């Protein structure tokens, strides 16, 4: 029953993560940095402490009494993840829900599985598996094969994107993805996929915060909400700095005063997107508390997002008008990525 609940919670988190960008498509007349800033403030500054207060009322005292090293390292992981989150938005902006999420999350799943073990190879830690130890076990070798399969799936998906770009006119591409740009999209999606994995590392770094919440008598189901507050501080700083720079450079701060745009609706949809973005972490924390394995939880989370995002890609007709061969190519790429996620999950369980 605990495993079933874990899968259910992760599925809810994955649906939220794969769907959060949809309200942004309802924003009219605003620059990307304007609506991303509003959504970011909501998802990284306002909603996390509210969720923490409702589930772990003493979260502020727990954070205040924790060591500076734990807070600092957890914040740093959030800062690096913030760059991944920022480029994630750009990846979806340039590639669309389907291709963008497949590339970003494929890299994210792969690096999230490998990077910790490589780190522990140079900085040995009791109870943590190093890369060398991983390759010496059957489960570890399956994880490594899964990562290679994942990279193959990304290559196939990228090939589908190239085929799509060659088949559709600029006007046809803009109908579903208004700023479609394959080269820009693949670059930022790769960066995002690598750095987004740092959220998983942040959860591990902030584990003492969650443990302190349990010791204080709070339900372990919500203990990770304390850790999320600190991680998301880091994400807020990264995104707020960059969107502010863009806002000043492009003078897009005028969007908030432009009465020719539906300001109230834009604020509402942006805030809704930010809230849905946070819900992925809320349910992720609940799922991770049930499954008990950070790595396996991360992989399950990624696979659900990929499936959800591609559902929305089909709904938005992002592959409408391309040849059957192209549709089969993107389908094959997504299937291979999902297969890699299963392999990594099996390897981690072993």
C-alpha positions as CSV (number, residue, x, y, z in Angstrom):
1,X,0.0,0.0,0.0
2,X,2.9,2.4,0.8
3,X,4.4,1.7,-2.6
4,X,1.0,2.3,-4.3
5,X,0.6,5.6,-2.5
6,X,4.1,6.6,-3.5
7,X,3.4,5.9,-7.2
8,X,0.1,7.8,-6.9
9,X,1.7,10.9,-5.3
10,X,4.5,10.9,-7.9
11,X,2.0,10.6,-10.7
12,X,0.1,13.6,-9.3
13,X,3.4,15.5,-9.1
14,X,4.3,14.5,-12.7
15,X,1.0,15.6,-14.0
16,X,1.4,19.0,-12.3
17,X,5.0,19.3,-13.7
18,X,4.0,18.3,-17.2
19,X,1.0,20.7,-17.2
20,X,2.2,23.8,-15.5
21,X,3.2,25.6,-18.7
22,X,-0.3,25.4,-20.2
23,X,-1.7,28.5,-18.4
24,X,1.2,30.5,-19.7
25,X,-0.2,29.9,-23.2
26,X,-3.3,31.9,-22.1
27,X,-1.1,35.0,-21.4
28,X,-1.6,37.7,-24.0
29,X,0.7,40.6,-25.0
30,X,3.4,40.0,-22.4
31,X,7.0,39.2,-22.9
32,X,8.3,35.8,-21.7
33,X,10.2,37.3,-18.8
34,X,7.1,39.1,-17.5
35,X,4.9,36.1,-17.0
36,X,7.8,33.9,-16.0
37,X,8.7,36.4,-13.2
38,X,5.1,36.4,-11.9
39,X,4.9,32.6,-12.0
40,X,8.3,32.3,-10.4
41,X,7.5,34.6,-7.4
42,X,4.4,32.5,-6.8
43,X,6.0,29.1,-7.1
44,X,9.3,29.9,-5.3
45,X,8.5,32.6,-2.8
46,X,4.8,32.7,-1.9
47,X,3.3,29.1,-2.1
48,X,6.2,27.1,-0.6
49,X,6.1,28.7,2.9
50,X,2.3,28.6,2.8
51,X,2.4,24.8,2.1
52,X,5.1,24.3,4.8
53,X,3.1,26.3,7.4
54,X,0.0,24.3,6.7
55,X,1.8,20.9,7.0
56,X,4.8,21.7,9.2
57,X,3.8,24.8,11.3
58,X,7.2,25.0,13.0
59,X,9.2,24.9,9.7
60,X,10.7,28.4,10.3
61,X,12.2,27.3,13.7
62,X,13.6,24.1,12.1
63,X,15.4,26.1,9.4
64,X,16.6,28.8,11.9
65,X,18.1,26.1,14.2
66,X,19.8,24.1,11.4
67,X,23.5,24.5,10.7
68,X,24.7,27.1,8.2
69,X,26.5,24.4,6.2
70,X,23.3,22.4,5.6
71,X,21.3,25.5,4.7
72,X,24.1,26.9,2.5
73,X,24.6,23.7,0.5
74,X,20.9,23.1,0.1
75,X,20.5,26.7,-1.1
76,X,23.4,26.2,-3.5
77,X,21.8,23.2,-5.1
78,X,18.6,25.3,-5.5
79,X,20.6,28.1,-7.1
80,X,22.0,25.7,-9.7
81,X,18.7,24.0,-10.2
82,X,17.2,27.5,-10.7
83,X,19.4,27.9,-13.8
84,X,17.9,24.6,-15.0
85,X,14.4,25.8,-14.2
86,X,15.0,29.0,-16.1
87,X,16.4,27.3,-19.2
88,X,13.5,24.7,-18.9
89,X,11.1,27.5,-19.6
90,X,13.1,28.6,-22.5
91,X,13.3,25.0,-23.8
92,X,9.5,24.7,-23.8
93,X,9.3,28.2,-25.4
94,X,11.5,27.2,-28.3
95,X,10.7,23.5,-28.8
96,X,7.1,23.1,-27.5
97,X,5.6,20.8,-24.8
98,X,6.4,17.5,-26.5
99,X,9.9,17.8,-27.9
100,X,11.1,20.3,-25.2
101,X,10.1,18.1,-22.2
102,X,11.4,14.9,-23.8
103,X,14.9,16.4,-24.3
104,X,15.0,18.3,-21.0
105,X,13.7,15.4,-18.8
106,X,15.7,12.8,-20.6
107,X,18.9,14.6,-19.7
108,X,17.6,15.3,-16.3
109,X,16.8,11.6,-15.6
110,X,20.2,10.5,-16.9
111,X,22.3,13.0,-15.0
112,X,20.1,12.7,-11.9
113,X,21.0,9.0,-11.8
114,X,24.7,9.4,-12.6
115,X,26.1,12.6,-11.1
116,X,25.7,11.7,-7.4
117,X,27.7,8.5,-7.8
118,X,30.4,10.3,-9.7
119,X,30.6,12.9,-6.9
120,X,30.8,10.1,-4.2
121,X,33.7,8.6,-6.2
122,X,35.8,11.7,-5.3
123,X,34.2,12.6,-2.0
124,X,33.6,9.2,-0.2
125,X,30.5,9.2,2.1
126,X,29.4,6.4,4.3
127,X,26.4,4.6,2.9
128,X,26.6,6.3,-0.5
129,X,27.4,4.4,-3.7
130,X,30.3,5.7,-5.8
131,X,30.5,5.4,-9.6
132,X,33.2,2.7,-9.3
133,X,31.0,0.7,-6.9
134,X,28.0,1.2,-9.1
135,X,29.7,-0.3,-12.2
136,X,30.8,-3.3,-10.1
137,X,27.2,-4.3,-9.4
138,X,24.6,-5.7,-11.7
139,X,22.1,-3.0,-10.7
140,X,24.7,-0.3,-11.3
141,X,25.5,-1.6,-14.7
142,X,21.8,-1.6,-15.6
143,X,21.6,2.1,-14.5
144,X,24.5,2.9,-16.7
145,X,22.9,1.1,-19.7
146,X,19.7,3.0,-19.0
147,X,21.6,6.3,-19.2
148,X,23.1,5.3,-22.6
149,X,19.6,4.3,-23.8
150,X,18.3,7.6,-22.6
151,X,20.9,9.5,-24.6
152,X,19.9,7.4,-27.6
153,X,16.3,8.4,-27.1
154,X,17.3,12.1,-26.9
155,X,19.2,11.8,-30.2
156,X,16.1,10.2,-31.9
157,X,13.8,12.9,-30.5
158,X,16.3,15.6,-31.7
159,X,16.2,13.9,-35.2
160,X,12.4,14.1,-35.2
161,X,12.7,17.8,-34.4
162,X,15.1,18.3,-37.3
163,X,12.7,16.4,-39.6
164,X,9.8,18.6,-38.4
165,X,11.8,21.8,-39.0
166,X,12.5,20.7,-42.6
167,X,8.9,19.7,-43.4
168,X,6.9,22.7,-42.0
169,X,6.9,26.3,-43.1
170,X,7.8,29.0,-40.6
171,X,4.1,29.9,-40.5
172,X,3.0,26.3,-39.8
173,X,5.6,25.9,-37.0
174,X,4.5,29.2,-35.3
175,X,0.9,28.0,-35.1
176,X,1.6,25.6,-32.3
177,X,5.0,26.8,-31.0
178,X,5.1,30.6,-31.6
179,X,8.9,30.9,-31.2
180,X,10.0,27.5,-32.5
181,X,13.8,27.4,-32.9
182,X,15.4,24.0,-32.9
183,X,19.0,25.0,-32.4
184,X,18.3,27.4,-29.5
185,X,15.8,24.9,-28.0
186,X,18.2,22.0,-28.0
187,X,21.0,24.0,-26.5
188,X,19.0,25.4,-23.6
189,X,17.1,22.1,-23.2
190,X,20.4,20.3,-22.7
191,X,21.6,22.8,-20.2
192,X,18.3,22.6,-18.4
193,X,18.3,18.8,-18.3
194,X,21.7,18.7,-16.7
195,X,21.1,21.4,-14.1
196,X,17.5,20.5,-13.3
197,X,18.9,17.3,-11.7
198,X,20.3,19.4,-8.9
199,X,16.9,19.6,-7.3
200,X,17.3,15.9,-6.5
201,X,20.7,16.7,-5.0
202,X,19.1,19.5,-3.0
203,X,16.6,17.1,-1.4
204,X,19.5,14.9,-0.4
205,X,21.5,17.8,1.0
206,X,18.5,19.1,2.9
207,X,17.6,15.7,4.3
208,X,18.6,16.8,7.9
209,X,15.9,19.5,7.7
210,X,13.2,16.9,6.8
211,X,14.6,14.6,9.5
212,X,14.4,17.4,12.1
213,X,10.7,17.9,11.2
214,X,10.0,14.2,11.8
215,X,11.9,14.4,15.2
216,X,9.8,17.4,16.1
217,X,6.7,15.3,15.7
218,X,5.5,16.3,12.3
219,X,4.2,13.8,9.8
220,X,7.0,12.4,7.6
221,X,4.6,12.6,4.6
222,X,5.1,16.4,4.6
223,X,8.6,16.7,6.0
224,X,10.3,17.5,2.7
225,X,8.2,20.7,2.6
226,X,10.8,22.2,4.9
227,X,13.6,21.4,2.6
228,X,11.7,22.7,-0.4
229,X,11.5,26.2,1.1
230,X,15.4,26.4,1.2
231,X,15.9,24.9,-2.3
232,X,13.3,27.2,-3.8
233,X,15.0,30.2,-2.3
234,X,18.0,29.4,-4.5
235,X,15.7,29.0,-7.6
236,X,14.0,32.3,-6.8
237,X,17.3,34.2,-6.8
238,X,18.5,32.8,-10.1
239,X,15.3,33.4,-11.9
240,X,14.5,36.7,-10.4
241,X,17.9,38.1,-11.3
242,X,17.7,37.0,-14.9
243,X,14.1,38.0,-15.5
244,X,14.8,41.4,-14.0
245,X,17.8,41.9,-16.3
246,X,15.7,41.0,-19.3
247,X,12.9,43.2,-18.1
248,X,15.2,46.2,-17.8
249,X,16.9,45.4,-21.1
250,X,13.7,44.9,-23.1
251,X,11.7,47.5,-21.1
252,X,9.2,44.7,-20.7
253,X,8.4,45.9,-17.1
254,X,5.9,48.2,-18.9
255,X,3.8,45.0,-19.5
256,X,2.5,45.4,-15.9
257,X,1.0,48.8,-16.8
258,X,0.0,48.2,-20.4
259,X,-3.8,48.5,-20.4
260,X,-4.0,47.2,-23.9
261,X,-3.3,43.8,-22.5
262,X,-5.6,41.8,-20.2
263,X,-3.5,42.5,-17.1
264,X,-5.7,40.8,-14.5
265,X,-6.1,37.6,-16.7
266,X,-2.3,37.6,-17.3
267,X,-1.5,37.9,-13.6
268,X,-4.1,35.1,-12.9
269,X,-2.8,32.7,-15.5
270,X,0.8,33.4,-14.5
271,X,0.1,32.8,-10.8
272,X,-1.8,29.7,-11.7
273,X,1.1,28.3,-13.7
274,X,3.5,29.1,-10.8
275,X,1.2,27.3,-8.3
276,X,0.9,24.2,-10.4
277,X,4.7,24.3,-10.8
278,X,5.1,24.1,-7.1
279,X,2.5,21.3,-6.7
280,X,5.0,18.9,-8.5
281,X,7.4,19.3,-5.5
282,X,4.6,19.0,-2.9
283,X,3.5,15.7,-4.3
284,X,7.1,14.6,-5.1
285,X,7.9,15.0,-1.4
286,X,4.9,12.9,-0.4
287,X,5.8,10.2,-2.9
288,X,9.5,10.2,-1.9
289,X,8.4,9.7,1.8
290,X,6.5,6.6,0.8
291,X,9.0,5.0,-1.6
292,X,12.0,5.8,0.5
293,X,14.4,6.0,-2.4
294,X,15.4,9.4,-3.8
295,X,16.9,8.0,-7.0
296,X,13.9,5.8,-7.9
297,X,11.5,8.5,-6.9
298,X,13.3,10.9,-9.3
299,X,13.1,8.5,-12.2
300,X,9.4,7.8,-11.6
301,X,8.7,11.5,-11.4
302,X,10.5,12.1,-14.7
303,X,8.6,9.4,-16.6
304,X,5.2,10.8,-15.5
305,X,6.2,14.3,-16.6
306,X,7.3,13.0,-20.1
307,X,4.0,11.2,-20.6
308,X,1.9,14.2,-19.5
309,X,3.9,16.7,-21.5
310,X,3.5,14.6,-24.6
311,X,-0.2,14.3,-24.0
312,X,-0.4,18.1,-24.0
313,X,1.8,18.2,-27.1
314,X,-0.7,16.0,-28.9
315,X,-3.6,18.1,-27.6
316,X,-1.9,21.3,-28.9
317,X,-1.3,19.6,-32.3
318,X,2.5,20.3,-32.1
319,X,3.2,17.5,-34.6
320,X,0.2,18.3,-36.8
321,X,1.0,18.4,-40.5
322,X,4.3,16.5,-40.4
323,X,4.9,13.2,-42.3
324,X,4.0,9.9,-40.8
325,X,7.8,9.0,-40.6
326,X,8.4,12.1,-38.5
327,X,5.5,11.2,-36.1
328,X,6.9,7.6,-35.8
329,X,10.4,9.0,-35.1
330,X,9.3,11.2,-32.2
331,X,7.1,8.3,-30.9
332,X,10.2,6.1,-31.1
333,X,12.3,8.7,-29.3
334,X,9.8,9.1,-26.4
335,X,9.4,5.3,-26.1
336,X,13.2,4.9,-25.9
337,X,13.5,7.6,-23.2
338,X,10.7,5.9,-21.2
339,X,12.5,2.6,-21.6
340,X,15.6,4.2,-20.2
341,X,13.7,5.5,-17.2
342,X,12.4,2.0,-16.5
343,X,15.9,0.6,-16.8
344,X,17.3,3.2,-14.4
345,X,14.5,2.5,-12.0
346,X,15.2,-1.3,-12.1
347,X,18.9,-0.7,-11.6
348,X,18.3,1.6,-8.6
349,X,16.0,-0.9,-7.0
350,X,18.7,-3.6,-7.3
